[in-house]
Amino acid sequence: MNNEQAIGASRKHIAELHPEVIDWINYSLFVKDEVKSLNHRLMEIAHRYTDHDVMAQVEHFQNQFIRQDEASDELLHDLRAAEHVFSEISKTNPAASHVLFDDHVELRDKATTHKTIFEDLRHEFQLFLAKYM
């Protein structure tokens, strides 16, 4: 790949970038809702068991859910800022759809990491639920 191709590979049209950010916003909102649901399930177990080992796992998941919710808020803040920029560019510059913008690699990495961590946490919690529900 020559230098010109490398530069072009890291730039995209707003029509590619904006919908991607909207998808990540929707997924982050889904995660926040899902964490609430998972927390309700966790409370069912907390009310059922008094065993120290189970309660230690309950506390672990409570902490993980709190952190996941915070991470979702932080990501949503960044995503909404990017979405606002794309919206403003589209409103103020009719030719924006024909211009290449820097790809948002860092934001994509954050969104991908957020998704992976949440899915791993949800899987771990489902194993916990299967054992104690």
N, C-alpha and C positions, 0 to 999 in steps of 0.2 A: 504494500500500500504506500503510495507516495504521500508527500506532505499535504498536498491539496485534498486528497481523498480523506486523510486523517482529520483534517479540519472540518470537512463536510460531514464526516461521520458523527461529529459531536454537535451538530447543529440540526435543528428540526423546525418545521413550520408550526405556527401556533395551533393549527388545527390538529396536530398530533400531540402537542404538549398539554393544552388546556383540558381536553377530555380525560387525559391520564390523571391529572390532578383532581378532577371531579370524582373519578373512580376511587382514588385514594381517600378523598374526604368521606365519601359514602362508606367505604370499608372501615375507616376509623370510627365513624358514628355507629356502625354495626358492632364493632368491637366494644365500644362503650356500653351499648345495650346488652350485649352478650355477657359482659362482665357482671352487670347487675343480675342477670338471670343465674349465672354461675354462683354468685354470692348468695342468692336465695337458696339454692341447692345446698350450698355449704352450711348455711344456718340450720337447715333441716338435720344435717348430720351432727352439728354442734349440739342441738337439742336432744338428740337420741343417745349420744355417747358421752361418758365421763372419763373413759380410759385416757390415761396420760399420753400414750403414744398417738392416739387418734386426735386428741386435742392439740398436740404439737403439730400434727399435719394440718389441722384446721387453721392454726395460727400461721403456718407457712403459706397456705393458700390465701388467707386474708391479706397477708403482706404482699403476695404476688399480685393479687387483684387490685390492691391499692396502687401498686407501682405501675401495673398495666394501664390503669385508668389515667394516671399522671402522664405516662408516656403517650397515650392517645391524645390527651389535651395538648401536650407539647407539639406533637406532630400536626394536629389539627391547626394549631396556631400558624405553623410554617406553611401548611398547605393553603390555608385561607389567605395568607399574605400573597402567595404565588398566584392563587386564583384571582385575587383582586388586581394584581399587576396585569395578568392576561386580559381580564375584562376591560380594564382601563385602556390598554393598548388597542384592543379591538374597537372600542368606542371612539377613541380619538384619532386612530389611523386606519382609514379604510383599506389601505394597501398592506396592512399587517399580515394578511393571509398569504401574501406572496414573499414575505421576508423570512429569512432563516434566523432563528434565535438559538442561543446557546442551550444545549440540552441540559436538563436539570438532573444530572447524574447523582449529585449528593442527596437531593430530595428523593430520588428513586431508591437510592440505597437505604435511606431512613425508612421509607415506606415498606420496602421489601423486608428489612430487618424487623420492623414492627410486626408485620404479618407472620413471619417465621416464629418469632418469640411468642406471639399470641397463640398460634396453632400448636406449638409445643406445649405451652401451658395448658391449653384446653385438653390436649391429649393426655397429659399427666393427670389432670383433674378427672377426666373420664375414667381412667384406670382406678383412681381413688374412689370414685363413686361406685364403680362396679364392685369394689371390695366391701364397701360399707352401706350401700343402699339396700 
